[in-house]
Every structure is written in C-alpha cells, then in structure tokens.
Amino acid sequence: MIGVKSEEEIDLLREPCRIVRDCLAFVGGRICAGMTTKEVDTLVYDFIKASGAEPSCLGYYGYPASACVSVNEVVVHGIPDGRVLREGDIVSVDLCAYKNGFHGDGARTFRIGEVSPEKEKLVRVTEECFFKGIEGLKAGTPLYDIGYKVQCHAEGNGLSVIRSYTGHGIGREMHEDPSVPNYGKKGTGPRLPANCVICVEPMIALGGWRVKILPDGWTAVMQDGKCAAHYENTVVVREDGVEILTL
C-alpha cells in the first residue's frame, strides 16, 4: 500500500533530506584520488552526526557503515574499506540521514579526476535518467511510467537498466512501499497519490544489466565487470508536479 504523508510529516522530512543534500555536496567537494572508500565513509558519518542526525545505513540489517561507496563495477552497497580511489574511477555514494523521526535518502556518482568518455557518458546519462523519470510526474501518474521513461532514455543511449534494485517509498522507515523500478510498461501500475514520498534512483550500466552479490552479502557488482552509475533523490508527488527534497 502506498502511504500518504501529511504536510506536517513532509515538513519533518525536509530536515533529514536537507542534510543528505548537503552531505552529498560536502563529499563531492572533497572526494579525490588517494582517498580510501573508508575515508569517504568517515566524511559522511562525521557530517551527519555534526548535523544532529543519525546515519540510517549504519547497522541497518547489520550493514557496517554510514554510506554505500561503490566504485566502478560495483553497482550498489559497496562496503567502505581500504580500497584506494584512483584517477579515472567513478564512485557512487549512497547515504541516508535520520532526524525528526524521518529518513532522507540520496545518491550521486562522482568522477575522480578525468574519466574516460564512456564513463563520462554513463554518469551524465544516469543523472539525466532521474529527471526523465520524474518528467510529468504528479498525482495520478501510473507508477511504472517512471521506469518506462528511465528505461527509454538509458537504452536510447546504448546503456542498460539494472533490474535487481529499485527505488522505494520513504518516511518513518528507510524503505517503504512502493518499489519504484527503473523499467516498466507505460500506463501500468498503481496511480501515485498526492503527498506520497518516493526515492527515484536510476542505476544504469555500460554493459549488461545482470549483477551478482559478493560473499560479504552486500556488495553488488556487474557480472560482466563493466561500470555502473547511480543517482537518487527523495521526491514528494504533488497534485501538479513534484517537489525534490534532496536538491
């Protein structure tokens, strides 16, 4: 069932979403070659705590870090460790903050120095897919219209859409109904009600779309070893459009 938030609840959501937005910008201004993914996670933890919030990911079903830091062929849920970032890498940072009884969620893919033209295109098109996905989105829109638009833009650029992971509702829980896939048939799925809050998060790959999970039980990597990118925002569906809380 797709939950609907009151205006008071949406106001409470604004603060954790603002923290997510600012934390991603903070990390983006500092992430660089020579850092470890663990050092990126420390930036996230310190920023969120200094903002008076809690990192939602830390301890979530046993997850051991405050952010998912996913490099190159890692799609999502990369556990921060001693891996050193190198010139030409792309790095997805996915993080959530909890404050006022609500969660905010967002992700960006950062370029480390100069990246190859194919990686540059991947990062650019993945971000574009988010904005394509929410184009025309408002109360009454069929849910799978979002994924249809994401899929059309990604595949129209010769890229693949990850099937194994989706966006989601968010609020008092980090993951709520509905699941928001990045592919789908136009005009299908439940119609989204006004004041539902969802995370739209295209995950797009250079090669095929199949992933595998490493033995740590979290890290999802592309089966073909090619790169993937991730871009996410928390969005309120309104009667006449959307409000993006993490931008």
C-alpha positions in Angstrom: 0.0 0.0 0.0 1.3 3.4 -1.0 1.4 5.7 2.1 0.4 9.4 2.0 2.2 11.9 4.2 0.6 14.9 5.9 2.0 18.4 5.3 3.4 18.2 8.9 5.2 15.0 8.1 6.6 16.4 4.9 7.9 19.4 6.8 9.6 17.0 9.2 11.1 15.2 6.2 12.7 18.3 4.9 15.5 18.4 7.5 16.9 14.9 7.0 16.6 15.4 3.3 18.5 18.8 3.5 21.2 17.0 5.5 21.5 14.3 2.8 21.7 17.0 0.1 24.4 19.0 1.9 26.4 15.9 2.8 26.5 14.7 -0.8 27.7 18.2 -1.8 30.3 18.1 1.0 31.6 14.7 -0.1 31.6 15.8 -3.7 33.8 18.7 -2.9 36.4 16.5 -1.1 36.5 13.1 -2.7 39.7 12.6 -4.7 42.3 10.2 -5.9 44.3 8.7 -3.0 41.4 8.5 -0.5 40.1 5.2 0.6 36.4 4.4 0.5 36.6 4.1 4.3 37.8 7.7 4.4 34.8 8.7 2.3 32.5 6.9 4.8 34.1 8.8 7.7 33.3 12.1 5.9 29.7 11.0 5.7 29.5 9.8 9.3 31.1 13.0 10.7 28.9 15.3 8.6 25.6 13.6 9.5 26.4 13.5 13.2 27.5 17.1 13.2 24.2 18.0 11.7 22.4 16.5 14.6 21.2 13.4 12.7 21.9 9.7 12.6 23.3 7.8 9.6 20.4 5.5 8.8 22.5 2.9 7.0 24.8 2.2 9.9 23.6 -1.1 11.5 20.7 -1.5 9.0 20.3 -5.2 8.9 23.9 -5.4 10.0 25.3 -3.1 7.4 28.6 -1.9 8.9 29.0 1.7 7.5 27.2 5.0 7.2 27.3 5.1 3.4 27.4 2.8 0.5 30.6 3.6 -1.5 30.5 1.8 -4.8 33.5 2.0 -7.2 33.3 1.4 -11.0 31.9 -2.1 -11.5 30.2 -2.0 -8.0 26.5 -1.1 -8.6 25.3 -0.5 -5.0 26.0 -1.4 -1.4 29.8 -1.2 -1.7 31.1 -1.6 1.9 33.7 1.1 2.6 37.2 -0.4 3.3 40.8 0.2 2.3 40.2 0.4 -1.4 42.1 3.4 -2.7 40.3 5.7 -5.2 42.3 6.3 -8.4 42.3 8.8 -11.2 39.6 7.8 -13.7 37.4 5.9 -11.3 33.7 6.7 -10.8 32.3 6.4 -7.3 28.7 6.2 -6.3 28.0 7.4 -2.7 24.5 6.5 -1.4 23.5 7.7 2.1 20.6 8.3 4.4 20.1 10.5 7.4 17.5 10.1 10.2 16.2 13.1 12.1 12.8 14.2 13.4 11.6 10.6 13.2 12.1 10.5 9.4 14.7 9.4 6.9 16.1 11.2 3.9 17.9 9.4 1.1 20.1 10.3 -1.9 22.9 9.2 -4.1 25.4 10.7 -6.5 28.1 9.3 -8.8 31.3 11.3 -8.6 34.2 11.3 -11.1 37.7 11.0 -9.8 39.8 13.4 -11.9 39.4 12.8 -15.6 37.4 9.8 -16.6 37.1 8.0 -19.9 34.5 9.2 -22.4 32.3 6.2 -21.8 32.3 6.7 -18.0 31.6 10.4 -18.5 28.6 9.5 -20.7 27.4 6.9 -18.2 27.4 9.3 -15.3 25.7 12.1 -17.3 23.0 9.8 -18.7 22.3 8.3 -15.3 21.6 11.7 -13.9 19.5 12.6 -16.9 17.5 9.4 -16.3 16.4 10.7 -13.0 15.0 13.9 -14.5 13.4 12.0 -17.4 11.8 9.7 -14.9 10.1 12.5 -13.0 9.1 14.4 -16.1 5.4 14.9 -16.0 5.1 13.1 -12.7 2.2 14.2 -10.5 -0.7 12.8 -8.5 -2.5 10.2 -10.6 0.6 9.1 -12.7 0.9 5.3 -13.1 3.9 4.2 -11.0 5.6 2.3 -13.9 5.6 5.4 -16.1 8.7 6.5 -14.1 10.6 3.3 -15.0 9.4 3.5 -18.6 10.9 6.9 -19.0 14.2 5.9 -17.3 14.5 2.8 -19.4 13.7 4.6 -22.7 16.4 7.2 -22.0 19.1 4.7 -20.8 18.5 2.2 -23.6 18.2 5.0 -26.2 21.8 6.0 -25.2 23.0 2.4 -25.5 23.1 1.7 -21.8 21.4 -0.9 -19.6 19.0 -0.6 -16.7 19.7 -2.6 -13.5 16.7 -4.8 -12.8 17.7 -6.2 -9.4 17.4 -3.0 -7.4 14.7 -0.3 -7.3 13.7 2.9 -5.8 11.2 2.9 -2.9 8.9 4.8 -0.7 10.4 6.5 2.4 9.3 8.2 5.6 9.4 6.9 9.1 11.1 3.8 7.6 14.0 4.0 5.2 12.3 1.6 2.8 8.5 1.7 2.4 6.0 0.9 -0.3 6.0 1.2 -3.2 9.0 -0.3 -5.0 9.9 2.1 -7.9 11.6 0.1 -10.7 13.7 1.8 -13.3 12.0 -0.1 -16.2 8.4 -0.8 -16.9 5.4 -0.5 -19.3 3.9 2.9 -19.8 0.4 3.4 -18.3 0.7 0.5 -15.8 1.0 0.1 -12.1 -0.9 1.8 -9.3 -1.6 5.5 -9.6 0.5 7.6 -7.3 -1.5 9.6 -4.7 -0.7 13.2 -3.8 1.8 13.6 -0.9 3.3 10.2 -1.3 7.1 10.4 -0.9 9.4 8.2 -3.0 13.0 7.7 -3.9 13.7 7.7 -7.6 17.1 6.2 -8.2 18.3 5.1 -11.7 21.0 2.5 -11.6 22.5 2.3 -15.1 25.3 0.2 -16.6 27.7 0.3 -19.6 27.2 -3.4 -20.4 24.5 -5.9 -19.5 22.2 -5.5 -16.6 22.8 -8.6 -14.5 24.5 -8.4 -11.1 26.0 -10.7 -8.6 26.4 -10.4 -4.8 29.9 -10.8 -3.3 30.4 -13.2 -0.4 30.1 -10.3 2.1 26.3 -10.5 1.4 26.0 -6.8 0.4 28.3 -5.7 -2.4 26.5 -5.9 -5.8 28.8 -6.0 -8.8 28.2 -6.2 -12.5 28.5 -9.8 -13.8 30.4 -8.6 -16.8 32.7 -6.3 -14.8 31.7 -3.2 -16.6 30.9 0.1 -14.8 27.6 1.2 -13.4 26.4 4.6 -12.0 23.7 5.6 -9.5 21.7 8.9 -9.0 18.9 9.3 -6.4 16.7 11.9 -4.9 13.8 11.9 -2.4 10.7 13.3 -4.1 7.2 14.3 -3.0 4.5 13.7 -5.5 2.1 16.7 -5.6 -1.2 17.4 -7.3 0.6 19.4 -10.0 4.1 18.0 -10.1 6.9 17.0 -7.8 9.0 18.6 -5.0 12.5 17.3 -4.8 13.6 17.3 -1.2 17.3 16.4 -1.7 18.1 19.1 -4.2 
